């Protein structure tokens, strides 16, 4: 239904379900609603769909499903429940139970649609705890031929390197990783009759007698009111790109270092819900990661260190460099002299970074800009990056001794299956590669993130709660718009996406009364 509000002059329309955001969680909820015969609209603030989900590797931590069963890896709902309880505790027990119990049914439902297909790929869980899968339990979407998506492919956000450079994606190339996940969900959703509106930034929520009945969105043509007969799902990411909100809540890092698209994740939906009395939690938290600083001031998500060592501003190591990225990011955030840090490596890689960095940038560009430096000796390298030469040389000497024996006596690098997943060395410990071949390099590392993880408090049905614990009728939240079930912990690859998908599905089922 379309019309115009006589009081405000805003254009008006009405659907059964309104979904704010277009990442993996938002599109999952939208598809669940559309497949159930509901009228649905997805409102996306930017001109492209997918948000940070489109940039991602698209690991989905959805345990105990038919995908893991097909792979024969021995995963189960109970093992995942045990793992989450061991890491997170009882504080979010109801959310954890809802998550692990609904994940198998959600994946079975999604794979009924011919547009959606997953496979298991090895990637270890991040902690040594009961219920862990050393080989990993995350599932990934299959690549999607662009021809199958047709004209809809133009709506999917380009890969992060092309997007940041202002270049479009190659229209004929298959969609892979995060873009494949968004493309598959989008295709299923549109085929089910769902609608998309880009350039619709939600700023306010509409209420009637205490119930949320729609949203106000700013568009190029002015404000629009979009009403919802059953409910509104806020799944639009966090506030990682909002400098003021980060500062107000003490989130470490910086907006310009976040991996979220620059024009997204400003936090308006969270603010709109708070204005109605919604409670919040975990507002100082994020999904952290080391980031290689780029010359333009942005950062590149960096993981999978297969060489080198990381030192602080005093030239000292302070952690196992092969830790999972959120755990390494939290080590960085623990002391002021660790941001920036420096990745010290030598020329055995030909000057290439001994790690995965997304988006990548050639070494020559970094060296020309000074975000990396190169020197013939460690003493000169130390001088160029401003750390004590004696401390840096002593640190490297000690590290090289560990590489010779295969035992990291300081931080146990190489003892964990995750450490060894990316390892490429040929010594007694493949995670410990000596740094002894001139010239030497130092790459500046800052504290990046994959998004904030604090937001609206919800119950296990994804209903948004007030401070007294009562639900706000008609209002739901999932993904980084909500406070994460995981608290300050990042249990395994794809937990942000997997939880967003499950709780978006649960939200829609609750608001529509679907089984």
N, C-alpha and C positions, 0 to 999 in steps of 0.2 A: 504494500500500500504506500503510495506517495502523496504528498500534499505539502502544505505550508502552514507553520505555526503562526496564528494570527497575532500573538503577543510579541514574539521575537523576530518574526520574519524569516526564521531559519527554515530551509527546506527540510521536510520530514518524510521518513519512511518507516516501515515496520516489518519485523521478521520474528520468527519463533525464537531464534538464538542469534545473538550478536557476539562475535569473537574479535577481540582486540589484539592485533599482532599477527605475524605470519611465519613464525619459526616452526620447528618440528612439533612442539606441543600445541600451538594454536591450530595448525592445519590438521593434526590428529583429532582434536576436539571438534573442529568444524566438520571433518569427514564423518565422524561418528554421528553427529547430528543430522547431516544431510542424508547419510545412508539410512537413517531411521525415518526418513520421510518428512523431516522438518525443514522449514525455510530458514536459510542461514546466510549471513554475510560476514566476510572477513574484512576488517578495517586495518589497513597498513599505513603507517605514518609516512613512509618514504615511497619512492617510485618503483621499488623492486621488492620481491618477496624473499623471505628466508632468514633475514637478519644474520646473527652470528652462526645459527645452525647451518646456513649455506656455506659459510667459510670452513666449517668443521670437517674432521675426518669421518664424521657420521657414525662413530661407534655409539651403539644404543645399549645401555646397561639394562637389559630386560631379561631377568634370569628365569631359568626353569621352563623355557618355551619349547615349542616343537622345532625351532631352529637348532637349538643346542641338542635336542634329541636326535635330529637328523645327522648331526655331526658326531654323535656318539661320544661326547666329552664327559658325561656323567654329572652334569649340573642338575640341580633340583631347587624347588621353591624353599625347602627346609634348609638346605645348605646356605642359600642366599640370606634367609632370615637369620640364621646363626651368625653369619658374617656381619650383617648390619648391626645386630644387637651388640656384638663384641666391640665394634668400633664406635657406635653412636650412643649406645645405652638405652635406657627405658623412656627417656624424655619424649621421644616421638614414636613410641612403640605402635600406637594405633596407625600412624602414617606408614610405618615400615610394613606392618601386616597388610594394610590395604594395598600397598605397592606390590609386594611380592605375590600376593594372591590374585591380583588383577592382571599382572604382566602376561602370564600365559594366555589368558582369554583374549586380551587385547591383540597380541600378535596373531593368534589364530583368526580373529576377526579381520585384521588388516590383510592377512595373506589370502583371505577368501577373494579379495578383489584382484583381478588380473594385473592391475597396475602396480601392485606392491609385492615385493619379494626381498627376502633377506637371506644372508648366509652368515655362518660363524667364521670369524677370523681371529687367530691368536693375538692376544694383547693382555698381559697379566694384570690381575687385580693389584691394587696399590699397596696393600698392607699384609704383613704376615699375621693373620688372625684366623681363628677357627672358621671354617666354611669358605676360606679363600680358594679361588681357582688359579693355580700357578700359571696355567696356560691362558687364563682369561675366560670370561663368559659373555662378553659383549657381542652383539650381532650387528651386521652392517647391511645397508641396502645394496642390491646389485646395481651395476652401472645401467644408465637409462639412455638408449639411443635418442638423439635429439628429434629424430623424425617421429617417434612415438608421441612426444610432447607437442610437436607442431608449433603453432604460434604462441602457445603458452610458455615456451622456452624463453621468450624475450622478457617475461616477467620475473624469471628467477635471477637472483643476484649473481653477478659474475664471480669467479674465483677471486680471492682476496688480493692477489697481486695485480690483477687487471682492474679490479674495482678501485683500489687505492690510486692507481695510475690514471683513472678516468677513461679506461678502455673497456669496450664491450667484450662479452665472451664470444668465442667462435661458435656461430649458430649451428654448424654442422657437426661439432665435436660431441661425443657422448657426454652426458652429465655423470660425474662420478662423485663419490664421497658425499659431503653435505649437500651438494647441488642435486645429486641423485635422490637423496632422501626427500628434499623439498619437492623436486620434480615429480616423484612418484605419488606423494601425498596430494599434491596439487592436482595431478591428473585424475586421481580417484575422486577427489572432492568435486571438481568441476563436472565430471561425468555423472555424479550423484545429484547435480542440480544446484550446487552451491555458487554463491556470487562472491566477487572480489572487488574491493574498492581500494586503490592505492592513493597516496597523497591525502589520506584522511587521518589527521593526528587528533586522537581523543584527548580532550582537555577536561571534561566534566562528565558527571553521571547524573542522569535524570531519575527522580524518585516520585513515588506516589504513595502517600500514607506510610512512609518508612521503607517501602520496597523499591529496589532498583528496577527501573522499567526501560532503561535505555541509556544512550550516551550522547554527548555533544562532541562533534569532531570539526576541526578547522580544515577547510579545503581551499583550493585555489579560487573557488567561487563563493567563499564565505562559509559561515558556520552551517552545519547540518545537524539535525536531530535524527538519530536512528533508534527506534524503539524496539524493545524485545518483549515478546509475550511471555517467554519462559525464563529467560535469564541472560546475564552478560558474563562472559568469560574474559578476564584480563590475563593475557599471556603474551605480553609485549616486551619482555626482557626487563632488565633492571634499570639502574640509574648510573651505569658505569661511564657514560659520556657526559654526565652532568657534574662539572667541576664544583659548583656550589654545594650540591647535595653530598658529594664525596667528602668535602671539607667539613660540612656540618655533622656528618656521622663518623668521621675519622677513618675512612676507608684508605688503607695504605696504597701507594702507587699514584697514578695520575690519569686523568681522563684521556689525555693524548697518547698514553701508553696502552690503553685497552685495545683488545682485538675486535670489539664491536664496531660495526659500520659507523663512520664519523657522525652521520646525521641521525642516528637512531639512539635508542636506550637513554632517553633524557629523563625518564621517571614520571612523566605526567600522569599515567594511570594510577600509580601508587599515590601520588598527591591527591588525585580526585577521590580515591577511596578514603584516605585519611581525613579529608574534609567532611566525610559522612560519619566519622567516628571509628573507622577501621583501626585495629591494633596492628603494630608492626613488631618485627623481631630481626635480629642478626644484621642490623643495618651497617655494622662496621666490617662485614665479611664480604669476601669475593672468592671466585675460583681463580687462584693465583697461578702465575707461571713466570719463569725468567723470560726476559725479552731482549733480544739484540736491538740496541738503539739504532735507528736509521737517521740519516742526515736531515730529514725533514722534521725530526722530533717525535715521530711515531716509533713504535716498537714492533718487533716480529716475534711471535710465539716461538719459543725455543725449547726443544726437548731432545731426548735421545743422544746425549753426549757420549761419543765413542772415542774421545781423546781429550787431552788437555786437563787443566785444573782451574778452579775458580778461587779467586782471592778477593779479600775486602780492601778497603782503603789503606790498611796497614800492611798489605802484602801477605796476609795469612789465609790459609784455608779455614773454612768454618763448617763444612758439611760434606756428605757424600754427594758428589756432583751428579751421580747417576740416579738420584732419588726421583720418584715421580714428580712431575712438574709442580703440582700444587704444594707438595711437601717442600720442594726446593724453594719455591716462592715464599713460603712461610718462614723458611730459614733466612731468606733475604730480608724479610720484613721485620725480623726480630731485633735488628740493631741498625742504627742510623748510618754507620760506616760501611754498610753492605749495599747501599744504593747510592751511586752505582757500584757494581762489582766488575771484575775483569776476568774474562776467560783467557787464560794463558795457554798458547799452543805453539808448536814449532812447524818447520817446513816439510815434515814428512807427509803432510796432506797436500803439498804443493801450494800452500797458502789458502786452501779452502777451509771453511769452518768445519771442525770435527763434530758436527751436530746437525740436527734438522731445524731449520729456521724458516718460518712462514709469515709473511712472504719473503722469499730470498732476495738478496741483493749481491751483485758481484763484489769480490774482495777489492777490486780496483776502485769501485765507487766509494766503499767505506774508507779506504786508505786516503783517497783524495779529499774526503770530507773530514777526516780526523776521528771518525767514530771507531776506527781501528788504527792501531799503530804497528809499525814493524821496525825491528832493530837487529843489529848483528850480535849483540850481547844482551844478556838478561839485565845487566847493570844499566845499559842505555835504555832498554825497554822500561825499566822501573822509573828512570828519570822522566821519560816522556809521559808516563801515566800518573806521575806524582806519588808514587809509593816508595818507602825506604828500600834502597837497593839491597842492603844486607838482609832484610827480612824476606824479600822476594827470592833472592838466590838461595837462602837457607830453606825456604818453603819448597822450592823446586827440587833442590838436592834431596830433601827428605822424601818427597813424593817419588823421585826416581829410584830411591832405595826401596820403597814399597813395590814399585813396578818390577824390580829385580827379584824380590822374594815372593811376590804374588799376594802379599798380605798388607792391607791398608790398616795399620795399627791405630790410626787416629779416627777414621770414620767408617771402616768396614766396607768400603766401596767394592762391589763385586760379590758380596755375600748373598744378595737377594736375587730371586728370579727376575724381577723387574730390571735390576741393574744389568743383568746379563742379556736381556732381550735385545738391546741395541749394540752390544759389545762387538768390537772388531779387532782387538789386539791379538798378537800372536805369542805373547809371553805367558808366564805361569798363571796370570790373572788377566783375561782379555779386557777387563774394564780399566786396567792400569797400564797405560801406554806412556813410556818415558817421554819427557820433554827435554831433548838434548841435542837437537839438530838445528843449527842456525840456518837462516835468520829466524827470529822469534816474533810472535804476534800477540797482541792483546786486543780483545774485542770488548767494547763497553756493554755491560748488561744492566738493565733497569728492571723494576718490578712491574710486570704486565699482568693482565688478567683476561679471563674469558667471559667476564661479566660479574656484576655484583650478585650476591646470593642472599641478601637480606631484603625483606619486603613485607607484604601483607601476611598476617597470621591467618592460617586456615585450619579447618578440621580435616579429618580423613576423607571427606567427600569433596574437598577443595572449596568449601563454603568460606567466604571471608568473615572473620570474627571481629567483634568489638572487644574492648578491653575487659568487659565482664564475662567474656566467653560466649555470648549469644551471637548467632549468625545474623548477618545482614541479608534479609530476604532478597533473592534474585541476583546476588553478586558472588562471583567465583573467581579464583585466581590460581594460576599454575606457572611453572617455570620460574624464571628469575624475578617475575613480578611478585611472587610469594616468597616467604621465608623458607629456606630449604629444609627438608626433612633431615638432611645430613648434618645440620649444624655447621661447625667449623671443619668438618672432615670431608675429604674427597675420596670415597671408597674405591672407585675403579673407573676405567675409561667409559665414557658415555653415561655417567650418572646424571649430569645435568639434563641431557636430552631424554634419557629414559624416564626419569621422574616427571619431566614436563609432559611427556606423552601420556603416561598413565594417569596423572591427576587431571589433565585436560579431559581425558575420556571419562573418568569418574565424575567430573563436574557436569558434563553434558548429560550423562545418564541420570544424575540426581535431579538436575533442573527439569528434565523432560519426563522423568518417571520411567525411562527405558530400563530393561533388565540388564 
